[in-house]
Amino acid sequence: MTTIGRIWAGVTAAVVLVGIVVQLFVTANGTEGFFPDNPERVFNVFAYFTVQSNLLLGATVFLLALQPDRPQSTLFKTLRLNGVLCIAVTGIVYHLVLAGLGDLTGWAEVANFLLHTATPILGVLGWLLFGPRGVTDQRIVGWSIVYPLLWLVFTLVRGEFVGFYPYPFVDVGEHGYARVLLNCLLVAVLFLALAAGASFLDRRLHRKTTVER
């Protein structure tokens, strides 16, 4: 990874950190939401796919900024791809489905912009421009679906016990399991399409880089 790539990765990690800290501050000092009191309100922030996606992206780009040339394990390659794909899904689903559902102002609007718009752009562009290349294959793509499935299972099981669902399209109480599973299937198709596209691009860009060298 080039020096510019390391700087980009560091900036991306910093934006993730600021976005999450601001979101935690807003939540801790707010009065709206399913959970009326702290610390439940603050802990619940981490149940959102948006926040978990940002954490995955932030952690992996932070490691790349610190040690860009370190040998990458299968776990890191999978988490790196997960960070890019999940943040891409976060941005796409938010702007196509969820944007406009809430009227945000002040610091809440800042956190929303950082976590739903800025980090998806920085994360995806950083991967496209700086890589690292040649670390994505069918095996890594297959492993990358594990995290979203675990999140879905956790969300549905937790929802049954506490009655809270982080997004309208997974709200079983409102839509029922049939509609929710269909919604999740559509998101899964989007995720797999992005994963396949990422694997294809990674191979093409890796070959191009190898030829240029």
Summary of the structure (lengths in Angstrom):
residues: 213
radius of gyration: 17.8
end to end distance: 14.0
largest distance: 58.2
contacts: 647
relative contact order: 0.13
helix: 80%
strand: 0%
